[in-house]
Amino acid sequence: MRAVLIAACAALLCGAPAVAVGHPSDPLDRDHDSVRNQNDNCPDTYNPNQLDTDHDAQTGTGAPGGTPFDPPSTTGGDACDVDDDSDNVKDELDNCVVVENANQADTDADGDGDACDLDDDSDAVLDDKDNCPKVANHSQADADDDFIGDACDPDAPKASAGPPPTIGPSGPVVVDNVAPKVSLSVGTTPRLEALGAGLAVPVVCNESCTLSSQLLTGGKVIARGSAQLGDAGRTYLFVRFTRGTLKRLARTPKIRPLLRVTAQDDAGNRTVVQRRLTLRR
């Protein structure tokens, strides 16, 4: 018996490796995000970063006064707040989730409100460099050099008739400089775990189009897709996630990626359409 006790003590004193014991439920940290309930702005939703865009931290309906085991619940953290920017538009309907914009203005109808859209008119020229931020004018033409683009300048000189058309063997040659018209229909977006095969996006183009797509979050491309239309009509873009992306995103309760679709016709004219999506795990 003495030998057994000596061996046990030796193991303890000599630093025998400890066996980690898991805890399936910690009443002091219900969502297991390492922030104790009484200090957690979303005690029932995993959010270790405690992000709270509008700093509302509203007290909920927990037990009066609360205890370390049952604190008053809060809805302030973005992970559990239904209105992250406090503009009285719920996140699921808000086109700028973390920027206050009660009027929901969206000039280019891309699903990204003007208050948070870096390119309000979707002409591929960012607003801070665009001489007509609310009117698409990719060329940025400014005939009178007043820093207001011709497309939105009431004093812009009228365009000249231009050179006569080129005459070919079959008559005048028509130069196509009109960008294709494109529309997307992104309805209810499935949950992240249902997107293993990618996101199917219905696209309509009014002429022959080469289509490419990107899904971006934080300026980083997380998914891509492409398709071809030989004539005016409808097709599907399958936006497939890059390797390992879905696994990483599965740790995030909610993301708001930007879907960007570019359509190019046979003459090289391009149209860019963007939509903000909401994906939940």
C-alpha positions in Angstrom: 0.0 0.0 0.0 2.8 2.3 0.9 4.5 1.7 -2.5 1.3 2.6 -4.3 1.0 5.9 -2.4 4.6 6.7 -3.1 4.1 6.1 -6.8 1.0 8.2 -6.9 2.7 11.1 -5.1 5.7 10.8 -7.4 3.5 11.1 -10.5 1.9 14.3 -9.1 5.2 15.9 -8.0 7.0 15.0 -11.2 4.5 16.8 -13.3 2.7 13.9 -14.9 0.6 15.2 -17.8 -2.8 16.3 -16.8 -5.9 15.1 -18.7 -8.1 17.9 -20.0 -11.7 17.5 -18.9 -14.2 19.0 -21.2 -17.4 20.8 -20.0 -20.4 20.4 -22.2 -22.2 23.1 -20.3 -20.9 26.1 -18.4 -23.7 28.1 -16.7 -21.4 31.1 -16.3 -20.8 31.1 -20.1 -23.9 29.8 -21.9 -22.6 30.4 -25.4 -19.0 29.2 -24.7 -17.4 32.3 -26.2 -15.1 32.9 -23.2 -17.1 36.0 -22.1 -19.0 35.4 -18.9 -22.8 35.8 -19.1 -23.0 39.0 -17.0 -20.5 40.7 -19.3 -21.6 39.2 -22.6 -23.7 41.5 -24.9 -25.1 38.3 -26.6 -25.0 35.7 -23.8 -26.9 33.1 -25.8 -25.1 33.7 -29.2 -21.4 32.9 -29.7 -19.6 36.3 -30.3 -16.1 36.4 -28.7 -15.4 39.8 -30.4 -18.4 41.4 -28.6 -18.9 43.7 -31.7 -21.7 46.3 -31.1 -21.9 48.7 -34.0 -24.6 51.0 -32.6 -23.5 50.6 -28.9 -27.1 49.9 -27.8 -26.6 47.0 -25.4 -30.3 46.9 -24.6 -31.2 45.1 -21.4 -33.6 42.2 -22.1 -36.0 40.1 -20.1 -33.7 38.2 -17.8 -34.4 37.6 -14.1 -34.7 41.0 -12.3 -31.2 42.0 -11.4 -29.8 38.8 -12.7 -27.3 36.5 -11.2 -24.0 35.0 -12.6 -26.1 32.0 -13.5 -29.0 33.8 -15.0 -28.1 37.4 -15.9 -30.4 39.8 -17.7 -30.2 39.0 -21.4 -29.0 41.7 -23.8 -29.5 42.3 -27.5 -26.8 44.8 -28.0 -24.1 42.7 -29.8 -24.3 42.5 -33.6 -24.5 38.8 -33.4 -27.9 38.9 -31.8 -29.1 42.5 -32.6 -31.9 42.6 -35.1 -31.0 46.2 -36.0 -27.2 46.7 -35.9 -27.2 50.3 -36.9 -30.3 51.5 -35.0 -32.0 53.0 -38.0 -35.3 51.3 -37.4 -34.8 49.0 -40.4 -34.3 45.3 -39.4 -31.0 43.8 -40.6 -32.7 41.3 -42.8 -34.3 44.2 -44.8 -31.5 46.8 -44.4 -29.4 47.5 -47.4 -26.7 49.0 -45.1 -26.7 46.8 -42.0 -24.0 48.6 -40.1 -24.4 52.1 -41.5 -27.5 54.1 -40.4 -29.7 54.9 -43.5 -33.4 55.0 -42.6 -34.3 56.2 -46.1 -32.7 53.0 -47.7 -31.7 55.1 -50.8 -30.1 52.8 -53.4 -29.4 54.7 -56.7 -28.1 51.7 -58.7 -30.6 49.2 -57.2 -27.8 46.8 -56.5 -29.0 45.9 -53.0 -26.2 48.1 -51.4 -27.6 51.3 -50.0 -25.9 54.6 -51.0 -24.7 55.2 -47.4 -22.4 52.2 -47.6 -22.0 51.6 -51.4 -18.6 52.7 -52.7 -20.0 53.0 -56.2 -23.5 54.3 -56.1 -24.1 54.2 -59.9 -22.3 50.9 -60.6 -20.2 52.4 -63.4 -16.9 50.8 -62.0 -15.7 54.3 -60.9 -15.7 54.7 -57.1 -17.8 57.6 -55.7 -14.8 59.5 -54.4 -13.3 59.6 -57.9 -16.6 59.8 -59.8 -17.6 63.1 -61.4 -21.2 61.9 -61.5 -21.5 59.6 -58.5 -25.3 59.1 -58.9 -25.3 58.7 -62.7 -23.5 55.9 -64.5 -20.7 57.4 -66.7 -17.8 55.0 -67.0 -16.0 57.4 -69.5 -16.1 60.3 -67.0 -16.4 62.7 -69.9 -16.3 66.3 -68.8 -16.3 68.6 -71.9 -16.2 71.9 -70.0 -13.6 70.7 -67.4 -15.7 71.8 -64.4 -15.3 68.5 -62.6 -19.0 67.7 -63.2 -19.4 64.9 -65.7 -21.3 65.5 -68.8 -23.8 62.8 -67.8 -25.0 64.9 -64.9 -23.9 68.5 -65.8 -26.8 70.7 -66.9 -24.3 73.1 -68.5 -22.4 70.5 -70.5 -22.0 71.4 -74.2 -24.1 69.3 -76.6 -22.3 66.5 -78.2 -21.5 67.0 -81.9 -23.0 64.8 -84.5 -19.6 63.1 -84.9 -17.9 61.7 -88.0 -20.0 60.1 -90.7 -20.7 56.4 -90.4 -18.3 53.9 -92.0 -19.7 52.5 -95.2 -19.1 48.7 -95.7 -20.0 46.4 -98.6 -23.5 46.0 -97.2 -24.1 49.6 -96.3 -23.3 51.6 -93.1 -21.4 49.7 -90.4 -23.2 49.9 -87.1 -20.9 50.4 -84.1 -22.2 48.8 -80.9 -21.3 51.0 -78.0 -24.3 50.1 -75.8 -23.7 48.0 -72.7 -25.8 44.9 -72.2 -28.8 45.1 -69.9 -28.6 42.5 -67.1 -30.8 41.5 -64.2 -30.4 39.1 -61.3 -33.0 37.5 -59.2 -31.5 36.4 -55.8 -34.3 35.3 -53.6 -34.1 33.7 -50.2 -30.5 32.7 -49.7 -29.9 29.2 -48.3 -27.9 28.6 -45.1 -24.1 28.2 -45.4 -24.2 24.4 -44.8 -26.5 24.1 -47.9 -24.0 25.8 -50.2 -21.6 22.9 -50.7 -22.2 22.8 -54.5 -22.2 26.6 -54.8 -24.8 29.4 -55.1 -27.1 29.2 -58.2 -27.9 32.8 -59.5 -30.5 33.2 -62.2 -29.3 35.9 -64.7 -31.1 37.5 -67.7 -29.2 39.3 -70.4 -30.8 41.2 -73.4 -28.1 40.0 -75.9 -25.2 37.5 -76.3 -23.3 37.8 -73.0 -20.2 36.4 -71.3 -20.9 36.4 -67.6 -18.5 36.3 -64.7 -19.2 36.6 -61.0 -17.4 37.1 -57.7 -18.6 36.8 -54.1 -16.6 39.1 -51.9 -16.3 39.8 -48.2 -13.9 42.3 -46.7 -12.5 42.9 -50.2 -11.5 39.2 -50.5 -13.0 36.9 -53.2 -14.5 33.8 -51.5 -16.4 32.4 -54.5 -16.4 32.7 -58.3 -18.5 31.6 -61.3 -19.0 32.1 -65.0 -21.5 31.4 -67.8 -22.2 32.1 -71.4 -25.3 33.2 -73.2 -25.2 32.8 -77.0 -28.3 35.1 -77.5 -30.7 37.1 -75.4 -32.2 35.0 -72.6 -31.8 33.5 -69.2 -29.2 31.2 -67.6 -27.7 30.3 -64.3 -24.4 31.4 -62.8 -23.0 28.8 -60.4 -20.9 30.7 -57.9 -18.6 28.1 -56.3 -16.7 28.7 -53.0 -12.9 28.5 -52.9 -11.4 25.5 -51.1 -11.9 25.6 -47.3 -14.0 28.8 -47.4 -17.3 27.2 -46.3 -15.5 25.5 -43.4 -14.1 28.8 -42.2 -17.4 30.7 -42.6 -19.3 28.0 -40.6 -17.8 29.6 -37.5 -19.5 32.9 -38.3 -23.2 33.3 -37.3 -23.9 35.7 -40.2 -22.0 37.3 -43.1 -23.1 39.9 -45.7 -21.0 39.2 -48.8 -21.2 41.2 -52.0 -22.2 39.4 -55.2 -20.7 41.1 -58.2 -21.8 40.0 -61.7 -20.1 41.3 -64.9 -21.7 40.9 -68.3 -19.7 41.6 -71.5 -21.2 41.6 -75.0 -19.5 40.7 -78.2 -18.4 44.3 -78.8 -16.6 44.5 -75.4 -19.2 46.6 -73.7 -19.6 45.7 -70.0 -22.3 46.0 -67.3 -21.6 45.4 -63.6 -24.5 44.5 -61.3 -24.0 44.0 -57.6 -26.2 42.6 -54.8 -25.6 42.3 -51.1 -26.6 38.9 -49.7 -27.1 37.6 -46.2 -25.8 34.1 -45.4 -26.4 32.5 -42.0 -25.0 29.3 -40.6 
